[in-house]
Structures are given as C-alpha cells and as structure tokens.
C-alpha cells in the first residue's frame, strides 16, 4: 500500500468535505418516496430526536462534580437482620464501595425488605464502619422511619466524632413520601415548618449535609417521562428551599441543604441528557433567587421499572448502561440495583456484580476522568436543551397551582404521569419498546438465579389520611409479560408439560423462515413453547406432525404468496385435526377468506402481542 495514512498525514484531506445537504441527498435516495420524518423518533415528552446532528461548537460543559473526581460508589444495605446488614456493609466497603445507602422498611424501592428504624438496629448495622473516614452514608427512609437521622446524629455524638467530618445525606423528603403514599395527615403548610426544623436541627449539630432530597424515582417508578421526573424534582426542591428560608436560614445556606436523586435507565442518551438538564434547571432556580449557581449534589439509582424477573442476567447489561449514563451525565453518587432485585433479596454474588459494575467503569474505563464528556455532542446538547425546556414548562404549571404539594392534591402530576404510563404500557404490549429476554428474545430454559431465603414483608395498611389523593404507583414494565410466564409455569407444574403452539411452516425454507422466527419469539415471550420444523411435503404430513407435537394451538408461517395458495386449506386441516385455535403470522390481504377457513387471529410486528397471548391462554384453558 503506497498511500497509507502513516505516510500521508493529510489522508482525510484527499476526500471532499461532506455537508448535511450531501447526506440528505443520500437519505432521499434511500427512502425513495417515503418521508424523511420516518427517521425522526420521539420521546414520551414528544421531543424529536433527529437521525444526525452536527457538532454543537458553542456549547459549554455543564458543571457537576469536580473534574477528574470519581463519583461515590454507593451500595444498598437492605437485609432486615441487623447483623446480616452489618456484614453486607463491611464486605462492600472492604471491596470497593465508598458509600452506603441504608434502606429502611417501607421506603421507596425497599421491596418488602429493609431495616427497622430503631437506634439499636442502626448502631448494630454501622458497627465497625468508620463514619469519619470519608464514607458517605445516605438513607432510604419511609415516613415511619424518617426519625432515623436523629438516631444517626446521636450515634455520631456517642462515638465522639465531629459531625462536620461525616459525609451524611439525610434523605428527608416529605413531599416524596406523600406522593408515594397518596395522602397526608397535615397540609404542607403545617408539614413545612416541621421539615425545616429537622433540617435546621441537623445543621445546628454541625453536620454539613445536604439533608433534604428531591427524589425523582417516585415519578420514574410510576412510568413518568423524563421531563415529568425533572419537573417534580425541581418543584419539590423549590418547596424545600422556601420552607428552609422561611425558618430563618439564608437562601445561600438553604440551597446547600438540598440534594437530588434521579433514576438512571437503559436509555443512554436520555439519561445523560436528563442529568445534565437537572443542573441547568436548578441553576435557573438559583439565578431567579439572585444567587450565583453552584453545583448541587446529584445522586443516581439505576431504574426499578426496567428490571425484569425473566432472564435477569440481562439486568446486568441494563444497569451497566444506566450507571455509565449517570456517570457521564455528572452524577456525584451512583447506586446500582443488583440484577436479581426484582426476584428477592439479592445474595452476595448479585451485590458483587452491582459493585464491580461501577468499579469497572471507574477504575478500568476511567469514565470519571473527563468532566462532562458529552459537552458539544450535537445530539446530547439538543436533547438536553429540549428536555430542559419541557421540564421548565411543566414546572411552571406546577407552580401555577401552588407548588408540588398542591399539584399532588389537585392530581395534576398523577394525571400527567398516568397518561405517559399508559403510552409506555401500550408500547411494551406491542413490543415497540423492547424488553430483551422478556417481551423479545425470551429463553424458556433459562438458568434460575439465587436470592437470599428471606421472605418480604407485606406493606402495612395505612390509616385513612386527612388529605388524600391518588398515589404515584411503583411499576415494572415487564410485569404483564411475566404474569403470562407465571401462568405457563403453573400449567407445567400441574400437567408436567407447558403450553405449546405448533408452527405450521408452509412452502420452502426461504418462504417461512422469517415469519417462523418471528412467531417463535412472539409466542415464547408469553411462555408458550413454539414447536417448529423444516416444513412439510404435504398437508397430511403437517397434520401428522401437529398431532404428535402435543400442542393444542397452531400458527401458519410462510410468505403472502404461499398463504394465497395454501393457507386456507392448511387452516381447515389443522382445525379438523383438533387445533383449538389457528393463528397466522402476517397480514395477508385475503384475511376474510382465511377467517372463513378457520384462522382466528393474525400476529405481526406492531400488533398487541400481550392481548394476543392472553387470548391464547384463554383458549388453552377452555
């Protein structure tokens, strides 16, 4: 090779520069008569995402944690037995964790586990933990256990440790508590002074804080959009800022008493943009207060709603992407949910994977070495600005009705979140939003994973609230498909074999392979095993294979051309052979003729897969 780049440093200069117009010409040729808008996707906030962006040369980095500084590697401590929880804490700290999230019973994402709120339990859990050694202690508390911060302060005093040397994050969050619970015994006007007094009490003892957290996980867990999560967070933080200032604390001091927590999920670009947007939004609040912006403390926890029970090993990939995105987005602290969290209390292996996910990103990938590496990337900058604008607009709506507590009482936030949740669930049902290993590419023979043999506690029934409103629910997007898989397991346990569907592959291999592959993936997402084959020489062979398969259902798979010749007769033959239902993979034009021949349903990309699978189970049970 005589003209390689090592001999010609100006290699790139030998090619003519490519403009956006040049690219658009190629796109137009590829799309033919189809509109360019087909390449534009939209978020659940309606924000357009273009297929190509140029460099945002005028963009500036979003200031977050100190440049080159690692984020704090947080590990959840959630075993209900104090001695076991202490062992968790010590093991994690000895193996790379730099902070602990103490999870208390009844708190957000406790999942039926967590510690009781007694001083004795706290002391036992933190036995041997050097609280003045730079270890961050954060809390995941419920309304019933929020007094734990006072117990912690007393513990620090009892150990004769200077409070200012302790990295405590108080997690005081009454607005989040009432949002999740769906009510309160007192109006915010009465709760605000109590909240501010607790914050002031901790500050008065010498703790540096921050103490109050504006927590977006509540909206994210409920299926809300990124702008909704951001708007709720800054609205909560604004309410806290007002309450603390009203107690006599200067605004400049009050803002330092507040921190933020967001969910990080597997949508890499949206997660990066969301964390960057939060800092921009809070800076705007600070400027409106007459303050020069300072970087707030922002924590991340990988998203609960993306976690799956089926093929849970995929959760390792989801949480890796989420932690990566939060770190690049400037998070000061990151908590990774163990990959088995949806199945039960994670064991040491799952906790180790959660911890090592972050260690790899920090120590081997060096992600924290560069401040705001997304700065100037056209797509990220555009998404950050649009997300900020959408969140600010919703924040203004919340403020117009009196702030976050009033918006919850009026149902404004819940109504908007519910609308997005319905969109998400419809997209999951149609497999537009893919849940790998659950709604798509399932593995019926997956290897079971281990969790600790600790039973979750049922949530305590709350007494009637003086002020009640719809709560923000906590969901996982995979749950409805998982219920189908659970039904499949029950059938297998009761009968010795799981539900099956026979794939009646018509024509040559080239005719049916694509749709047979689609059909297998489709049915097994619901726990219905697809019995496939290499096709048949005759319909008699097909019927014989169906009878020997043990299946009660059948699905025709082939091309539209083959369907026109053979599908009607094949459907009649399968029905006569005892098939309880015959479905067809595809959307051929002759649907009425096929229905008359016995085809009862058609499955295709974009159809409501969940409804179709539920209908099949109803037929199996009939």
GUZA-381298 format. One record per residue (C-alpha): residue number from 1; residue in one letter; x, y negated, z. Coordinates in steps of 0.02 Angstrom, whole numbers, plus 50000, padded with zeros to 5 digits. Example, Ala and Ser with C-alpha at 12.3 -4.5 7.8 and 13.67 -1.06 7.14 Angstrom:
<pts>
   num   residu    east   north      up
     1        a   50615   50225   50390
     2        s   50684   50053   50357
</pts>
This chain:
<pts>
   num   residu    east   north      up
     1        x   50000   50000   50000
     2        x   50088   49844   49939
     3        x   49968   49713   50002
     4        x   49932   49760   50183
     5        x   49895   49639   50322
     6        x   50064   49662   50406
     7        x   50149   49589   50253
     8        x   50015   49460   50216
     9        x   49955   49366   50373
    10        x   49832   49268   50265
    11        x   49741   49427   50214
    12        x   49571   49354   50260
    13        x   49607   49202   50154
    14        x   49609   49313   49999
    15        x   49421   49334   50016
    16        x   49298   49194   49978
    17        x   49209   49123   50132
    18        x   49035   49194   50161
    19        x   48894   49075   50204
    20        x   48724   49107   50281
    21        x   48649   49073   50110
    22        x   48755   49213   50035
    23        x   48694   49330   50170
    24        x   48512   49278   50142
    25        x   48528   49320   49957
    26        x   48584   49495   50001
    27        x   48443   49511   50128
    28        x   48315   49457   49999
    29        x   48378   49586   49877
    30        x   48371   49723   50009
    31        x   48197   49676   50068
    32        x   48130   49659   49889
    33        x   47951   49593   49908
    34        x   47944   49611   50097
    35        x   47954   49452   50202
    36        x   48112   49402   50295
    37        x   48008   49391   50455
    38        x   48012   49581   50463
    39        x   48190   49564   50527
    40        x   48140   49449   50670
    41        x   48095   49533   50834
    42        x   48008   49450   50981
    43        x   48024   49466   51168
    44        x   47875   49487   51283
    45        x   47883   49298   51307
    46        x   47858   49279   51119
    47        x   48036   49217   51093
    48        x   48102   49257   50918
    49        x   48266   49350   50900
    50        x   48347   49325   50731
    51        x   48450   49461   50647
    52        x   48602   49349   50626
    53        x   48673   49199   50718
    54        x   48821   49086   50690
    55        x   48942   49029   50823
    56        x   48873   48901   50945
    57        x   49026   48790   50938
    58        x   48956   48654   51052
    59        x   48908   48773   51193
    60        x   48994   48763   51361
    61        x   49018   48903   51489
    62        x   48884   48924   51620
    63        x   48973   48905   51786
    64        x   48944   49051   51903
    65        x   49064   49147   52013
    66        x   49245   49090   52020
    67        x   49337   49127   51857
    68        x   49428   49293   51865
    69        x   49344   49342   52029
    70        x   49260   49511   52041
    71        x   49079   49521   52087
    72        x   49038   49605   52252
    73        x   49006   49791   52231
    74        x   48853   49824   52338
    75        x   48792   49995   52394
    76        x   48621   50032   52465
    77        x   48612   50110   52637
    78        x   48439   50187   52646
    79        x   48445   50352   52741
    80        x   48313   50342   52881
    81        x   48428   50431   53004
    82        x   48547   50301   53079
    83        x   48693   50423   53095
    84        x   48675   50480   52914
    85        x   48657   50299   52859
    86        x   48817   50256   52952
    87        x   48906   50397   52862
    88        x   48841   50328   52696
    89        x   48905   50154   52738
    90        x   49078   50208   52793
    91        x   49102   50326   52646
    92        x   49052   50191   52521
    93        x   49167   50061   52599
    94        x   49311   50183   52602
    95        x   49285   50219   52417
    96        x   49272   50051   52333
    97        x   49114   49963   52392
    98        x   49139   49785   52453
    99        x   48964   49757   52519
   100        x   48814   49847   52592
   101        x   48628   49822   52565
   102        x   48540   49884   52721
   103        x   48371   49948   52662
   104        x   48231   49946   52790
   105        x   48070   50046   52788
   106        x   47929   49967   52692
   107        x   48041   49847   52596
   108        x   48045   49822   52409
   109        x   48119   49974   52319
   110        x   48135   50072   52482
   111        x   48028   50208   52401
   112        x   47970   50280   52567
   113        x   48143   50285   52644
   114        x   48247   50158   52739
   115        x   48291   50114   52918
   116        x   48179   50061   53059
   117        x   48201   49882   53117
   118        x   48267   49911   53292
   119        x   48426   49836   53364
   120        x   48485   50010   53415
   121        x   48471   50075   53238
   122        x   48564   49926   53167
   123        x   48705   49948   53292
   124        x   48722   50133   53251
   125        x   48720   50104   53063
   126        x   48858   49973   53074
   127        x   48966   50070   53197
   128        x   49144   50064   53131
   129        x   49104   49932   53000
   130        x   49220   49782   53020
   131        x   49099   49639   52994
   132        x   49236   49507   52984
   133        x   49338   49597   52852
   134        x   49258   49514   52701
   135        x   49121   49645   52683
   136        x   48955   49572   52626
   137        x   48802   49628   52723
   138        x   48638   49600   52634
   139        x   48466   49655   52689
   140        x   48314   49731   52605
   141        x   48177   49693   52731
   142        x   47989   49707   52743
   143        x   47878   49583   52835
   144        x   47879   49704   52983
   145        x   48069   49716   52989
   146        x   48120   49537   52949
   147        x   48173   49513   53131
   148        x   48324   49621   53092
   149        x   48425   49465   53051
   150        x   48409   49411   53233
   151        x   48469   49583   53288
   152        x   48615   49565   53169
   153        x   48659   49395   53242
   154        x   48654   49469   53417
   155        x   48764   49614   53360
   156        x   48894   49494   53291
   157        x   48891   49395   53453
   158        x   48906   49554   53555
   159        x   49060   49605   53459
   160        x   49135   49434   53491
   161        x   49153   49399   53306
   162        x   49147   49220   53242
   163        x   48985   49207   53140
   164        x   49073   49099   53011
   165        x   49187   49244   52968
   166        x   49041   49359   52924
   167        x   48976   49371   52745
   168        x   48790   49387   52784
   169        x   48649   49370   52658
   170        x   48490   49354   52761
   171        x   48361   49406   52630
   172        x   48224   49303   52715
   173        x   48087   49300   52584
   174        x   47910   49271   52649
   175        x   47840   49222   52477
   176        x   47904   49383   52402
   177        x   47830   49479   52547
   178        x   47656   49409   52525
   179        x   47667   49432   52335
   180        x   47703   49616   52355
   181        x   47578   49642   52497
   182        x   47436   49545   52417
   183        x   47399   49430   52561
   184        x   47448   49340   52718
   185        x   47379   49307   52890
   186        x   47426   49124   52878
   187        x   47431   48993   52741
   188        x   47602   48942   52677
   189        x   47585   48775   52767
   190        x   47593   48874   52930
   191        x   47723   49000   52873
   192        x   47845   48871   52804
   193        x   47897   48797   52974
   194        x   47924   48971   53046
   195        x   48029   49019   52895
   196        x   48132   48859   52907
   197        x   48157   48884   53095
   198        x   48231   49058   53067
   199        x   48347   48993   52933
   200        x   48398   48849   53046
   201        x   48424   48968   53192
   202        x   48550   49072   53094
   203        x   48639   48918   53029
   204        x   48643   48846   53204
   205        x   48734   49000   53267
   206        x   48874   48970   53143
   207        x   48831   49091   53001
   208        x   48872   49021   52830
   209        x   48730   49107   52739
   210        x   48645   49096   52621
   211        x   48493   49156   52716
   212        x   48336   49142   52609
   213        x   48320   49239   52447
   214        x   48211   49204   52297
   215        x   48186   49381   52232
   216        x   48133   49414   52053
   217        x   48125   49603   52073
   218        x   47943   49585   52128
   219        x   47891   49517   51958
   220        x   48008   49632   51861
   221        x   47945   49787   51953
   222        x   47768   49736   51907
   223        x   47809   49736   51721
   224        x   47830   49548   51703
   225        x   47930   49459   51570
   226        x   48100   49378   51590
   227        x   48027   49202   51589
   228        x   47897   49254   51719
   229        x   48032   49325   51832
   230        x   48136   49167   51816
   231        x   47988   49051   51844
   232        x   47936   49146   52001
   233        x   48113   49141   52067
   234        x   48141   48955   52045
   235        x   47965   48918   52108
   236        x   48000   49021   52266
   237        x   48169   48938   52289
   238        x   48091   48766   52268
   239        x   47962   48806   52402
   240        x   48101   48863   52517
   241        x   48202   48706   52480
   242        x   48055   48596   52526
   243        x   48021   48693   52686
   244        x   48202   48684   52744
   245        x   48213   48499   52703
   246        x   48051   48467   52799
   247        x   48133   48542   52953
   248        x   48262   48403   52950
   249        x   48402   48485   52852
   250        x   48482   48375   52716
   251        x   48448   48435   52539
   252        x   48632   48461   52501
   253        x   48644   48579   52650
   254        x   48474   48660   52619
   255        x   48516   48719   52444
   256        x   48665   48814   52511
   257        x   48547   48914   52623
   258        x   48458   48990   52471
   259        x   48515   49127   52354
   260        x   48437   49225   52212
   261        x   48411   49406   52163
   262        x   48363   49466   51990
   263        x   48332   49635   51911
   264        x   48454   49690   51777
   265        x   48389   49813   51649
   266        x   48449   49905   51495
   267        x   48406   49763   51375
   268        x   48583   49698   51369
   269        x   48558   49531   51282
   270        x   48402   49481   51377
   271        x   48484   49524   51543
   272        x   48639   49420   51504
   273        x   48531   49275   51446
   274        x   48418   49288   51600
   275        x   48561   49273   51724
   276        x   48634   49127   51628
   277        x   48463   49044   51617
   278        x   48437   49053   51805
   279        x   48592   48948   51835
   280        x   48536   48820   51707
   281        x   48361   48811   51782
   282        x   48423   48792   51960
   283        x   48546   48657   51904
   284        x   48399   48563   51833
   285        x   48308   48576   52000
   286        x   48463   48512   52089
   287        x   48478   48364   51970
   288        x   48294   48323   51997
   289        x   48335   48316   52183
   290        x   48475   48194   52150
   291        x   48610   48324   52182
   292        x   48762   48368   52079
   293        x   48738   48551   52031
   294        x   48839   48683   52122
   295        x   48847   48868   52076
   296        x   48715   48962   52176
   297        x   48741   49140   52237
   298        x   48652   49261   52119
   299        x   48635   49446   52158
   300        x   48579   49584   52041
   301        x   48500   49753   52065
   302        x   48476   49873   51920
   303        x   48294   49884   51873
   304        x   48173   50004   51955
   305        x   48046   50002   51814
   306        x   48169   50076   51687
   307        x   48212   50227   51795
   308        x   48146   50399   51745
   309        x   48119   50564   51832
   310        x   48139   50665   51673
   311        x   48314   50683   51601
   312        x   48376   50575   51745
   313        x   48556   50584   51684
   314        x   48505   50453   51555
   315        x   48481   50335   51702
   316        x   48670   50332   51718
   317        x   48679   50251   51547
   318        x   48539   50130   51586
   319        x   48616   50071   51747
   320        x   48788   50055   51667
   321        x   48718   49939   51533
   322        x   48621   49843   51665
   323        x   48771   49819   51779
   324        x   48878   49771   51629
   325        x   48750   49640   51576
   326        x   48728   49568   51751
   327        x   48915   49555   51771
   328        x   48937   49467   51604
   329        x   48790   49356   51647
   330        x   48883   49293   51800
   331        x   48808   49391   51945
   332        x   48900   49367   52110
   333        x   48847   49537   52177
   334        x   48779   49693   52092
   335        x   48686   49842   52163
   336        x   48666   49997   52054
   337        x   48520   50111   52093
   338        x   48579   50293   52097
   339        x   48523   50391   51943
   340        x   48409   50505   52046
   341        x   48322   50363   52140
   342        x   48153   50399   52059
   343        x   48159   50580   52118
   344        x   48201   50558   52301
   345        x   48336   50504   52421
   346        x   48500   50510   52321
   347        x   48638   50626   52378
   348        x   48824   50586   52390
   349        x   48856   50630   52207
   350        x   48723   50509   52143
   351        x   48786   50374   52259
   352        x   48964   50405   52199
   353        x   48911   50384   52017
   354        x   48822   50221   52060
   355        x   48979   50157   52147
   356        x   49100   50216   52014
   357        x   48996   50139   51876
   358        x   49042   49970   51945
   359        x   49221   50016   51986
   360        x   49249   50067   51806
   361        x   49176   49904   51741
   362        x   49280   49802   51863
   363        x   49444   49897   51875
   364        x   49461   49981   51706
   365        x   49357   49872   51589
   366        x   49408   49709   51677
   367        x   49240   49630   51643
   368        x   49258   49502   51781
   369        x   49422   49430   51717
   370        x   49338   49306   51599
   371        x   49211   49176   51655
   372        x   49051   49180   51552
   373        x   49118   49282   51405
   374        x   48951   49257   51315
   375        x   48979   49069   51301
   376        x   48972   49014   51120
   377        x   48894   49175   51055
   378        x   48754   49111   50945
   379        x   48626   49244   50988
   380        x   48654   49235   51176
   381        x   48657   49045   51179
   382        x   48496   49035   51079
   383        x   48410   49163   51189
   384        x   48472   49076   51347
   385        x   48402   48908   51292
   386        x   48234   48978   51235
   387        x   48215   49081   51392
   388        x   48256   48930   51499
   389        x   48125   48826   51409
   390        x   47991   48961   51426
   391        x   48028   48986   51611
   392        x   48028   48799   51643
   393        x   47858   48781   51561
   394        x   47785   48918   51671
   395        x   47871   48843   51824
   396        x   47782   48679   51786
   397        x   47616   48773   51780
   398        x   47652   48849   51949
   399        x   47700   48681   52021
   400        x   47542   48602   51950
   401        x   47433   48716   52057
   402        x   47535   48681   52214
   403        x   47689   48793   52203
   404        x   47721   48980   52214
   405        x   47611   49020   52366
   406        x   47462   48926   52293
   407        x   47489   49006   52122
   408        x   47484   49179   52204
   409        x   47324   49136   52297
   410        x   47247   49075   52134
   411        x   47303   49234   52044
   412        x   47397   49134   51912
   413        x   47558   49233   51924
   414        x   47473   49402   51939
   415        x   47362   49370   51787
   416        x   47508   49323   51676
   417        x   47613   49470   51736
   418        x   47468   49591   51711
   419        x   47449   49535   51530
   420        x   47632   49572   51494
   421        x   47624   49736   51590
   422        x   47478   49791   51480
   423        x   47580   49748   51324
   424        x   47729   49847   51389
   425        x   47624   49998   51432
   426        x   47543   49995   51260
   427        x   47715   49985   51178
   428        x   47777   50132   51283
   429        x   47620   50232   51243
   430        x   47651   50203   51057
   431        x   47836   50239   51081
   432        x   47879   50068   51012
   433        x   47976   50041   51173
   434        x   48081   50198   51184
   435        x   48116   50289   51348
   436        x   48257   50405   51299
   437        x   48235   50578   51372
   438        x   48053   50544   51416
   439        x   47948   50471   51276
   440        x   48082   50511   51146
   441        x   48212   50648   51131
   442        x   48148   50748   51280
   443        x   48237   50902   51343
   444        x   48114   51029   51410
   445        x   48252   51141   51477
   446        x   48341   51001   51570
   447        x   48451   51043   51717
   448        x   48372   50999   51885
   449        x   48463   50874   51993
   450        x   48484   50872   52180
   451        x   48416   50746   52304
   452        x   48426   50749   52492
   453        x   48297   50854   52584
   454        x   48215   50704   52665
   455        x   48029   50675   52642
   456        x   47973   50498   52600
   457        x   47855   50415   52721
   458        x   47685   50360   52658
   459        x   47664   50171   52665
   460        x   47572   50110   52817
   461        x   47399   50042   52783
   462        x   47399   49855   52808
   463        x   47261   49772   52908
   464        x   47148   49652   52814
   465        x   47231   49486   52776
   466        x   47157   49319   52820
   467        x   47210   49263   52646
   468        x   47206   49399   52514
   469        x   47240   49407   52328
   470        x   47294   49540   52201
   471        x   47467   49608   52244
   472        x   47605   49624   52116
   473        x   47618   49814   52093
   474        x   47778   49915   52080
   475        x   47783   50025   51925
   476        x   47899   50131   51821
   477        x   47865   50129   51635
   478        x   47893   50317   51617
   479        x   47760   50369   51744
   480        x   47619   50410   51623
   481        x   47727   50523   51515
   482        x   47797   50602   51672
   483        x   47620   50647   51729
   484        x   47598   50745   51567
   485        x   47760   50837   51600
   486        x   47699   50873   51777
   487        x   47540   50948   51704
   488        x   47647   51057   51591
   489        x   47746   51117   51742
   490        x   47587   51162   51836
   491        x   47523   51263   51688
   492        x   47690   51355   51679
   493        x   47686   51393   51865
   494        x   47507   51456   51856
   495        x   47519   51559   51696
   496        x   47703   51600   51675
   497        x   47717   51500   51514
   498        x   47699   51317   51471
   499        x   47584   51241   51340
   500        x   47639   51266   51160
   501        x   47596   51199   50988
   502        x   47635   51292   50828
   503        x   47715   51191   50689
   504        x   47639   51250   50526
   505        x   47779   51196   50410
   506        x   47716   51192   50231
   507        x   47818   51193   50071
   508        x   48007   51191   50056
   509        x   48126   51143   50195
   510        x   48154   50972   50116
   511        x   47966   50942   50119
   512        x   47934   50973   50303
   513        x   48098   50942   50398
   514        x   48073   50757   50433
   515        x   47895   50774   50497
   516        x   47929   50935   50591
   517        x   48072   50848   50682
   518        x   47958   50701   50721
   519        x   47819   50817   50780
   520        x   47932   50917   50895
   521        x   47996   50759   50978
   522        x   47817   50693   50990
   523        x   47740   50845   51074
   524        x   47884   50887   51189
   525        x   47877   50709   51258
   526        x   47715   50770   51337
   527        x   47787   50938   51393
   528        x   47707   51037   51250
   529        x   47836   51153   51176
   530        x   47843   51147   50986
   531        x   47862   51320   50909
   532        x   47947   51285   50743
   533        x   48006   51390   50595
   534        x   48081   51382   50421
   535        x   47916   51383   50327
   536        x   47813   51524   50252
   537        x   47790   51612   50087
   538        x   47602   51618   50109
   539        x   47461   51560   50222
   540        x   47443   51740   50281
   541        x   47623   51734   50344
   542        x   47586   51568   50427
   543        x   47432   51638   50516
   544        x   47529   51791   50574
   545        x   47667   51681   50644
   546        x   47538   51571   50732
   547        x   47456   51721   50816
   548        x   47622   51789   50877
   549        x   47680   51619   50942
   550        x   47563   51618   51092
   551        x   47512   51438   51050
   552        x   47334   51376   51061
   553        x   47366   51221   50956
   554        x   47437   51195   50782
   555        x   47513   51049   50688
   556        x   47532   51040   50500
   557        x   47701   50969   50445
   558        x   47752   50925   50267
   559        x   47754   50788   50136
   560        x   47600   50698   50072
   561        x   47618   50788   49905
   562        x   47614   50959   49988
   563        x   47470   50906   50100
   564        x   47367   50864   49946
   565        x   47391   51042   49882
   566        x   47392   51149   50040
   567        x   47340   51059   50199
   568        x   47152   51086   50189
   569        x   47167   51273   50160
   570        x   47301   51289   50294
   571        x   47192   51197   50421
   572        x   47045   51313   50384
   573        x   47155   51466   50402
   574        x   47226   51408   50569
   575        x   47054   51365   50637
   576        x   46990   51535   50585
   577        x   47140   51614   50671
   578        x   47089   51537   50837
   579        x   47179   51369   50845
   580        x   47087   51261   50971
   581        x   47144   51105   50883
   582        x   47235   51070   50720
   583        x   47329   50907   50701
   584        x   47431   50840   50557
   585        x   47596   50744   50560
   586        x   47575   50594   50447
   587        x   47442   50478   50374
   588        x   47393   50551   50204
   589        x   47259   50466   50100
   590        x   47143   50616   50098
   591        x   47101   50606   50283
   592        x   46913   50632   50265
   593        x   46941   50789   50163
   594        x   47064   50853   50291
   595        x   46947   50814   50436
   596        x   46812   50915   50349
   597        x   46936   51059   50336
   598        x   46968   51057   50523
   599        x   47107   50930   50552
   600        x   47052   50837   50709
   601        x   47194   50712   50734
   602        x   47339   50631   50645
   603        x   47504   50588   50729
   604        x   47625   50462   50655
   605        x   47754   50333   50705
   606        x   47664   50194   50798
   607        x   47510   50294   50847
   608        x   47455   50302   51028
   609        x   47560   50453   51075
   610        x   47504   50452   51255
   611        x   47319   50459   51209
   612        x   47351   50595   51079
   613        x   47445   50702   51205
   614        x   47312   50677   51338
   615        x   47181   50734   51212
   616        x   47283   50891   51176
   617        x   47289   50933   51362
   618        x   47101   50910   51371
   619        x   47082   51037   51231
   620        x   47205   51157   51314
   621        x   47100   51151   51473
   622        x   46936   51178   51381
</pts>
